[in-house]
Protein backbone atom coordinates (compact mmCIF):
# COMPACT_ATOMS: atom_id res chain seq x y z
CA UNK A 1 0.00 0.00 0.00
CA UNK A 2 0.98 3.64 -0.45
CA UNK A 3 1.64 6.20 2.25
CA UNK A 4 1.89 9.97 2.05
CA UNK A 5 3.56 12.00 4.76
CA UNK A 6 2.71 15.50 5.97
CA UNK A 7 4.52 17.59 8.58
CA UNK A 8 2.90 20.40 10.56
CA UNK A 9 4.99 22.95 12.42
CA UNK A 10 4.83 24.69 15.77
CA UNK A 11 1.79 23.03 17.32
CA UNK A 12 1.63 24.24 20.96
CA UNK A 13 2.14 21.43 23.47
CA UNK A 14 -0.85 22.81 25.38
CA UNK A 15 -2.97 21.71 22.42
CA UNK A 16 -1.12 18.39 22.14
CA UNK A 17 -1.83 17.62 25.80
CA UNK A 18 -5.49 18.57 25.55
CA UNK A 19 -6.11 16.52 22.38
CA UNK A 20 -3.42 13.83 22.53
CA UNK A 21 -5.68 10.87 21.73
CA UNK A 22 -7.20 12.62 18.72
CA UNK A 23 -3.81 13.74 17.41
CA UNK A 24 -2.15 10.32 17.72
CA UNK A 25 -5.20 8.68 16.13
CA UNK A 26 -5.50 11.13 13.23
CA UNK A 27 -3.79 8.85 10.71
CA UNK A 28 -2.16 5.49 10.10
CA UNK A 29 0.96 6.66 11.94
CA UNK A 30 1.44 9.91 13.84
CA UNK A 31 4.47 11.24 15.71
CA UNK A 32 4.87 14.44 17.71
CA UNK A 33 8.45 15.70 17.97
CA UNK A 34 9.45 18.29 20.55
CA UNK A 35 12.51 19.52 22.39
CA UNK A 36 10.48 20.74 25.42
CA UNK A 37 12.41 24.01 25.08
CA UNK A 38 11.06 27.30 26.34
CA UNK A 39 8.41 28.29 28.83
CA UNK A 40 5.28 26.19 29.30
CA UNK A 41 3.35 28.63 27.10
CA UNK A 42 6.05 28.54 24.44
CA UNK A 43 6.68 24.80 24.09
CA UNK A 44 5.79 23.54 20.60
CA UNK A 45 6.14 20.40 18.54
CA UNK A 46 6.18 19.10 14.97
CA UNK A 47 3.40 16.69 14.00
CA UNK A 48 4.33 14.05 11.40
CA UNK A 49 1.22 12.48 9.87
CA UNK A 50 1.55 9.38 7.68
CA UNK A 51 -1.72 8.41 5.97
CA UNK A 52 -2.68 5.61 3.62
CA UNK A 53 -3.66 6.84 0.19
CA UNK A 54 -6.43 4.26 -0.21
CA UNK A 55 -8.35 5.69 2.76
CA UNK A 56 -8.58 2.31 4.51
CA UNK A 57 -7.14 3.72 7.73
CA UNK A 58 -9.79 6.46 7.94
CA UNK A 59 -7.08 9.09 8.24
CA UNK A 60 -7.90 12.76 8.38
CA UNK A 61 -7.67 14.65 5.10
CA UNK A 62 -4.40 16.53 4.87
CA UNK A 63 -4.94 20.29 4.73
CA UNK A 64 -3.04 23.54 4.91
CA UNK A 65 -3.27 23.46 8.72
CA UNK A 66 -3.71 20.92 11.49
CA UNK A 67 -5.25 22.34 14.66
CA UNK A 68 -4.08 25.73 13.33
CA UNK A 69 -0.49 24.52 12.94
CA UNK A 70 0.73 25.30 9.39
CA UNK A 71 1.82 22.59 6.99
CA UNK A 72 5.54 22.51 6.26
CA UNK A 73 6.66 23.73 2.84
CA UNK A 74 10.05 21.99 2.89
CA UNK A 75 11.60 18.73 4.15
CA UNK A 76 12.01 18.58 7.92
CA UNK A 77 14.23 16.56 10.25
CA UNK A 78 12.97 15.65 13.74
CA UNK A 79 16.02 17.34 15.30
CA UNK A 80 15.93 21.12 14.81
CA UNK A 81 18.70 22.44 12.61
CA UNK A 82 19.54 19.10 10.96
CA UNK A 83 19.25 18.72 7.18
CA UNK A 84 15.88 17.16 6.30
CA UNK A 85 17.18 15.56 3.09
CA UNK A 86 18.09 12.42 5.05
CA UNK A 87 14.42 11.89 5.93
CA UNK A 88 11.83 10.01 3.90
CA UNK A 89 9.79 12.07 1.42
CA UNK A 90 7.29 14.46 2.96
CA UNK A 91 5.04 17.19 1.49
CA UNK A 92 2.33 14.64 0.63
CA UNK A 93 4.38 12.76 -1.98
CA UNK A 94 2.96 9.20 -2.02
CA UNK A 95 5.24 6.18 -1.96
CA UNK A 96 5.46 2.54 -0.82
CA UNK A 97 4.86 2.04 2.88
CA UNK A 98 8.45 0.84 3.40
CA UNK A 99 9.71 4.18 2.09
CA UNK A 100 7.39 6.36 4.17
CA UNK A 101 6.77 4.76 7.57
CA UNK A 102 10.45 5.03 8.61
CA UNK A 103 11.45 8.59 9.43
CA UNK A 104 14.88 8.24 7.78
CA UNK A 105 15.97 7.13 4.32
CA UNK A 106 17.86 3.90 3.80
CA UNK A 107 21.57 4.47 3.29
CA UNK A 108 21.68 7.65 5.38
CA UNK A 109 22.55 8.23 9.03
CA UNK A 110 19.36 7.90 11.08
CA UNK A 111 18.63 10.58 13.63
CA UNK A 112 21.90 12.28 14.69
CA UNK A 113 24.02 9.11 14.65
CA UNK A 114 26.08 9.91 17.75
CA UNK A 115 23.48 9.91 20.51
CA UNK A 116 22.02 8.14 23.53
CA UNK A 117 18.43 6.92 23.45
CA UNK A 118 15.84 5.93 26.04
CA UNK A 119 12.09 5.60 26.13
CA UNK A 120 9.18 4.76 28.39
CA UNK A 121 5.61 3.71 27.78
CA UNK A 122 2.42 4.52 29.66
CA UNK A 123 -1.15 3.37 29.19
CA UNK A 124 -3.03 5.46 26.64
CA UNK A 125 -5.23 7.01 29.31
CA UNK A 126 -2.12 8.24 31.13
CA UNK A 127 -0.56 9.85 28.05
CA UNK A 128 -1.72 13.44 28.75
CA UNK A 129 -0.63 13.24 32.38
CA UNK A 130 2.80 11.91 31.39
CA UNK A 131 3.21 14.72 28.87
CA UNK A 132 2.20 17.29 31.48
CA UNK A 133 4.73 15.88 33.95
CA UNK A 134 7.52 16.02 31.38
CA UNK A 135 6.65 19.58 30.43
CA UNK A 136 6.76 20.68 34.05
CA UNK A 137 10.15 18.98 34.54
CA UNK A 138 11.65 20.19 31.25
CA UNK A 139 14.01 22.70 32.88
CA UNK A 140 15.86 19.73 34.38
CA UNK A 141 16.70 18.06 31.07
CA UNK A 142 15.85 20.15 27.97
CA UNK A 143 19.44 21.38 27.50
CA UNK A 144 20.64 17.76 27.23
CA UNK A 145 17.88 16.63 24.86
CA UNK A 146 18.17 16.60 21.08
CA UNK A 147 14.52 15.70 20.56
CA UNK A 148 11.68 13.65 22.02
CA UNK A 149 9.06 11.70 20.08
CA UNK A 150 5.54 10.94 21.29
CA UNK A 151 3.54 8.23 19.51
CA UNK A 152 0.81 5.67 20.06
CA UNK A 153 1.53 1.92 20.13
CA UNK A 154 -1.12 -0.81 19.90
CA UNK A 155 -1.46 -3.50 22.55
CA UNK A 156 0.09 -6.90 21.89
CA UNK A 157 0.23 -10.36 23.49
CA UNK A 158 4.03 -10.52 23.93
CA UNK A 159 4.39 -10.78 27.70
CA UNK A 160 7.82 -9.12 27.83
CA UNK A 161 6.64 -6.25 25.64
CA UNK A 162 6.06 -2.79 27.14
CA UNK A 163 2.69 -2.87 25.33
CA UNK A 164 1.62 -6.21 26.81
CA UNK A 165 -2.20 -6.20 26.69
CA UNK A 166 -2.24 -2.41 26.92
CA UNK A 167 -2.57 0.30 24.26
CA UNK A 168 0.22 2.70 25.10
CA UNK A 169 1.74 6.09 24.47
CA UNK A 170 5.49 5.96 23.92
CA UNK A 171 7.84 8.77 24.93
CA UNK A 172 11.18 8.41 23.17
CA UNK A 173 14.23 10.54 23.97
CA UNK A 174 17.37 11.24 21.92
CA UNK A 175 20.08 12.67 24.18
CA UNK A 176 23.36 14.40 23.45
CA UNK A 177 26.11 11.80 23.96
CA UNK A 178 27.94 14.15 26.32
CA UNK A 179 24.81 14.98 28.29
CA UNK A 180 26.44 13.91 31.56
CA UNK A 181 28.76 16.89 31.24
CA UNK A 182 26.14 19.37 30.04
CA UNK A 183 24.78 21.71 32.66
CA UNK A 184 25.27 21.23 36.38
CA UNK A 185 23.02 18.29 37.02
CA UNK A 186 23.86 15.75 34.32
CA UNK A 187 20.94 13.75 33.01
CA UNK A 188 17.62 13.99 34.83
CA UNK A 189 17.61 12.53 38.33
CA UNK A 190 14.66 10.92 40.09
CA UNK A 191 12.37 13.54 41.51
CA UNK A 192 8.96 13.34 43.13
CA UNK A 193 5.97 14.89 41.44
CA UNK A 194 2.80 14.14 39.52
CA UNK A 195 3.00 11.35 37.02
CA UNK A 196 1.22 8.16 35.99
CA UNK A 197 2.16 4.95 37.78
CA UNK A 198 1.84 2.84 34.64
CA UNK A 199 5.19 3.66 33.03
CA UNK A 200 7.35 0.87 31.59
CA UNK A 201 10.86 1.94 30.61
CA UNK A 202 13.54 0.89 28.16
CA UNK A 203 17.15 1.79 29.12
CA UNK A 204 16.15 4.15 31.91
CA UNK A 205 19.81 4.51 32.91
CA UNK A 206 20.41 6.38 29.66
CA UNK A 207 18.11 9.18 30.72
CA UNK A 208 17.92 9.11 34.48
CA UNK A 209 21.36 8.45 35.94
CA UNK A 210 21.78 6.54 39.19
CA UNK A 211 19.36 5.70 41.98
CA UNK A 212 16.35 4.84 39.85
CA UNK A 213 13.87 2.56 41.61
CA UNK A 214 12.59 -0.09 39.22
CA UNK A 215 9.81 -2.62 39.62
CA UNK A 216 10.55 -6.10 38.43
CA UNK A 217 7.12 -6.69 36.99
CA UNK A 218 8.25 -8.45 33.83
CA UNK A 219 10.89 -10.42 35.71
CA UNK A 220 8.15 -11.53 38.10
CA UNK A 221 6.09 -12.72 35.13
CA UNK A 222 9.09 -14.68 33.88
CA UNK A 223 9.55 -16.49 37.18
CA UNK A 224 5.80 -17.06 37.49
CA UNK A 225 5.64 -18.66 34.03
CA UNK A 226 8.70 -20.81 34.70
CA UNK A 227 7.07 -22.07 37.89
CA UNK A 228 3.84 -22.78 36.03
CA UNK A 229 5.71 -24.79 33.39
CA UNK A 230 7.37 -26.85 36.13
CA UNK A 231 4.06 -27.37 37.92
CA UNK A 232 2.38 -28.70 34.78
CA UNK A 233 5.22 -31.03 33.94
CA UNK A 234 6.76 -29.08 31.08
CA UNK A 235 10.20 -29.57 32.65
CA UNK A 236 9.83 -32.80 34.65
CA UNK A 237 13.52 -33.47 35.20
CA UNK A 238 15.68 -31.29 37.45
CA UNK A 239 18.38 -31.33 34.77
CA UNK A 240 16.04 -29.47 32.44
CA UNK A 241 15.21 -26.65 34.79
CA UNK A 242 16.06 -23.12 33.72
CA UNK A 243 19.56 -22.34 35.11
CA UNK A 244 19.53 -19.88 37.98
CA UNK A 245 21.97 -17.63 36.15
CA UNK A 246 19.45 -17.41 33.26
CA UNK A 247 16.65 -16.46 35.64
CA UNK A 248 18.90 -13.81 37.21
CA UNK A 249 19.82 -12.43 33.80
CA UNK A 250 16.18 -12.33 32.76
CA UNK A 251 15.30 -10.45 35.93
CA UNK A 252 17.99 -7.88 35.27
CA UNK A 253 17.07 -7.44 31.61
CA UNK A 254 13.34 -7.38 32.12
CA UNK A 255 13.06 -5.04 35.11
CA UNK A 256 11.64 -2.36 32.83
CA UNK A 257 8.50 -1.25 34.67
CA UNK A 258 9.24 2.17 36.19
CA UNK A 259 7.05 4.14 38.55
CA UNK A 260 7.21 7.43 36.74
CA UNK A 261 6.21 9.31 39.85
CA UNK A 262 9.56 8.33 41.31
CA UNK A 263 11.52 10.44 38.87
CA UNK A 264 9.26 13.06 37.34
N, C-alpha and C positions, 0 to 999 in steps of 0.2 A: 504494500500500500504506500501511498504518497503522503508526505508531511510537508506543511509549510510553517515557517517560523517567523514570529513577529516579536519585536522587542519594544517595550514602552518604558519611557524614562521618567525618573524623578517622581515616583508615586510615594506620597508621604507614608511613613510607617504607621502613623495614626490610623490611616485608612486601611492599611494591610491588616493591622490588629483587629479592627472592627469587622472586617469582611474576609477574614482569612479563609474560611471554608469555601466561600463563593469563588475567591480568587484562585485557590489551588484546584478547584474543580471546574474551572472555566474552559478547559481544553484537555486534549489527550495527555499532555504533559505540560506542567507549569512550574517554573522556578522563580523565586524572588531572590535577587542578589542585593546585598547591602553591606556597607562597611560599619554601620552603627555610628558613624562620625557625626559630630555636631550635637546641638542641644536636642532635647526630646521633640520640640516643635520643628526642628530642622532636619531630622533623620529621614532619609528617603531611600528608595530601592529601585532597581530595574526589574521589570517583569518580563520573563521570557515565556512566550506562549507558543506551543507546538501543537498544531491542529491537523487532523486528518482531512484530506481534500475530498474524500467521498462522503463526509458528513456522518459517518457511522458512529462517531464518538460524541455526537451532539454538542460539539464545541460551539462557543460563541463565535459570531461573525467578526472577523478582524475589521476594525475601523481606524479612523484617524486618531482616536483617543481611547483609553481604557480607564474608566473611573477618573476621567479628566487628565490622566497622564498622557502626554503626546507620544505618538509612534516615532520610533527612531527613523532617521533618514540616511543612516550609514551603518556599516557593520560595527558591532560592539563586542567587547571582551568583558567577561564578568569582573575582572580586576580593573579598576579605574586607571587610565593612563597607558594600558597595554594595547598593542596593535590588535585590532579585531579581525585581521585577515587570517589569523590562525583558527578562527572559529568557523563552524559550519554555516552554510548560507542562510542569511536572514532576509528581511525585507519582503517576506511573503513569497519567495521563490520556491516552488514545489520541488521535491526530490524524493528519492527512495528513503524509507524510514531509517535505514542504517546510516544514511548520510545527513540526517536531520536530528534524530533523537540525541546523539552525543553532542556535547557542547563544542568539542574541538575536532578539527579535521585530522584524519589519518595522516601520518607522516610528519606532523608538526608537534612541537612541545605542548603538552596539555597544561592548562593552568599556567603557573609561573615556572614550573620545573623544579626549582630549588625552594622547597617549602616544607612545612610540617602540617599534617592534617589531623583533625579529630571530628567526631560527630556524636550527637545523641538523639534519641528518638523518644517522643512522648505520644500518648494516645491522642487521637484527633481532637477530642473535646478539650484537651489541655493545651493545644497549640497556641491559642491567643494568650493564655496566661504565661506560657514559656517565653513567648516573644516579648511580652511586657516586662518580664523579669530580666531578660537580656538587655532590653533597652535601658532599664533603670540602672543596670550594672555596667553599661558600656564604657564609662570613664575609666574603669579598671583594666580594660583590655583593648579598646579600639585602636590605640597606637601600635599594637603588636599584631593586628589583624590585617591581612590582605583583603579578604572578602569572606562573607558568610552566605550560604545558600539555604533557603527554606523551601521544602517541597513536601508533597504528600506521597505516602507509600501505602499500598494495599496490604491487608492482612494476609498471612500465609499460614501453612501448617508445619513449618520447619521449626522444631521446638528449641533450637539454639539461635533462631533468628530474632533480631530486635522487634520484628513485626509479628511475632508468634500470636496468632489468633486476635490481632488487634490492628485496625487501621491506625496509621501513625502519621505524625508530622516529623520530618527529619530536619535537624539543624546541623549543617555542615560548616566547618571552619577551616580556612586556609591561613596559616600563620607564617609570619616571617621566620626564616630559619634561625635567626639570631635573636628571637624574641625574648630569650632569657636575659639578654643584656640591654634590651630596650627599656627605657623608663626606669623607675626606681623599684618597681615591685615584681619584675619578671612577668611570667604568665599569670593569668588569674588564679587566685588562691581561694579555697573554700570560704564562703561567707554566708551567714544566715540571712534569710529574707523570704519573700513570697516566691513560690515556685511550685509547679506540679510535682507530685510524688510518684509519677509514673515513668520517669525518665530511665532509658536504657542507653548506656554509653558505649562507644567504640573508641579505644585508645584515649581514655580520659587523661592519662599522664601527659599527653602531648599538649593539652590545653590548660591543665589545672595545677601542675606542679605536684608537690608532695602533700601528704596528709589527707588525701581524699578517702572518705569512708565509702566503701562499696558493698553492696549486698550481693550475696552469692546465689541469686535466684536461679540462674541457669545451671550453675554447678550443682545446686540442690536437686534440680530436675534430673541431671545426669545420674547422680547417685541413686535417686528414687527409682529411675528406670532400670539401672543395673540391678538393684535389689529385686525389682519386680521380675526381671528376666530369670534371676536365680530362683525366686520363689516358684515360678511356673516351670522350672526344669529346663530352661533354655541353656543353662551352663551347669549340667549336673555334676561334673567332675571338678574338684578343687583345682586341678591343673589348668582348667580352662577359664578360671576366673580372671576378670580384668585386673592386671597388675596394679598394685597400689600406686606405683609411680605414675601410671597412666591416669588414674583417678585424680591424683594430686595435680598433674599437668592440666587436666580438663577443668578442674576447679579454678586454677589460676587463669587459664585462658578465657573461661566463660563467666567470670565474675564481672559482668558488664552492666548489671542493673544498678543505676546510680540515683540516690535520692537527691534530686536537683535542689531541693531546699537546703541541702547541706553546703552548697557552694555558690548559689546565686544569692 
